[in-house]
Amino acid sequence: MTKSTQKRICKMCKREIKGRSDKVFCTVKCKSDYAYSLRSVTDIATVSIDKILHRNRSTLLEVLGKNKVQMQIKREILDAKKFNFNYITNYHINNQGKTVSYVYDFSWMIFSNQEILIKRIRKNIH
């Protein structure tokens, strides 16, 4: 079969596509439904992950308090509050080779003795 006689199949409904050779969907509705299905899957995943991130941030705020900028605590405290160390918004390796993890405007660093340093990141807003 040559390229011009090869049947093209709609990504959404699997029907044959007629028309331009670069079409991927048979109708505008199929194109829209496909985009909606991708968005739906993404929305479900991001809502679930965002809930964990928000809960982690709330836990750090609760432990640190509204006025403190940093505090060192035992890891047990965050474990007891169901803090999920696997969900972060960013991280970097500091000059001493330690990983600093972030959840929005808070950071934490785990020391070898199971102590954790929590810091609030103050951004200057002009």
N, C-alpha and C positions, 0 to 999 in steps of 0.2 A: 504494500500500500504506500502510495506517495503521501507526502505531507498534506497536499491539497484535498485528497480523498479520504484522509483519516477522520474518523468520527471523533468529535469533541463532545465531552460529557460535562454537564453542569456540576460544579463543586457541591451544590446544595441538594438538588433533587435527583441528580444522576440521569436526567433526560438529555437527549441529544441537543446540542446547540446549533442553531442556524444563524447565519449572518457573518459578520466580520470574523476574520481568522484569529484576532486577538481577544475575542470574548471569552470570559471564564464562567459566566452565569447566563442562564437562558432568559431570565427576566429581571427587572429591577427588584421585584419582590424577593426573588431568590438571593440577590446580592445583598439586600437589606437584611433578610433573615439570617444570612451567614454572618454578617457583621454583628448583628444583635447577639447571636449565639456565642461568638468570641468574647464580646463585652460581658455577657452574663457570667461566663466561666471566670473571667478576670475579676469581676466584681465580687464574686463569692470568695475567691481566694484572698483578695486584698482586704475585704471586710474582716475576715477571720484573723488575718495577720495583724491588722491595725488594732483589733481588740486586745491582742496579746501585748503589742507595743504600748498601748495606752495604759493597760494594767501594770506593766513594768514601770512606766513613768510615774504612775500614781503611787506605787510601792516605794520608789526612790524618794519621791516628795514626802511621803508619810514618814519615812525613816529619817530623812535629813531635816525635815521641818521647813517652815517658810522662810526663816531668817538665816540659817547656817549656809555657808558656802561649801564646806567640805567636812567630812567625818570619816573615821575609820571604824568599821564594825566587824563582827564575826560573820562569816558566811552563813552560819546557822540561822541568823535572823532573816536573811532574804529567802533562804530555803523554806523556813517556816511560813513565810508569806506567799509561797508558791511563785516566787520570782523565776522567770524563764530566761536563763542565761544565753539560750540559743537565738533569741530574737533581739536584734540590734538595728540601729539605723545607720551606723558607721563604726569604723574602728581605725586605729593606727598603732604602729609600733613606736614607742618612745625611744629616747637616747640610750636607756638602760636595757633595751630589748624586751621590755614588758608590753603586752597588748593592752591598750586602753580602748574599752568598748563604750559606745554611746547609745542612748535612747533619747532622741530629741535633744533637749537642753541639759541632760545629765550625762555624766560619764562615770565609769567605774573601772578599777584595776584590781585584779586578784593577786595577792601576795602568796608566797609558798606556804606560809603558816596559816592559810585559810582566813586571813584577814582581808577585808575589802575596803578600798578607799573610794568613797563616793564624792563626786564634785558636781556642783551646779555650774554650768557654763553661762557666764554673763556675757551677752553680746551687747556692744555699745550701739544703740539705735539713735541716730541723729535726727 
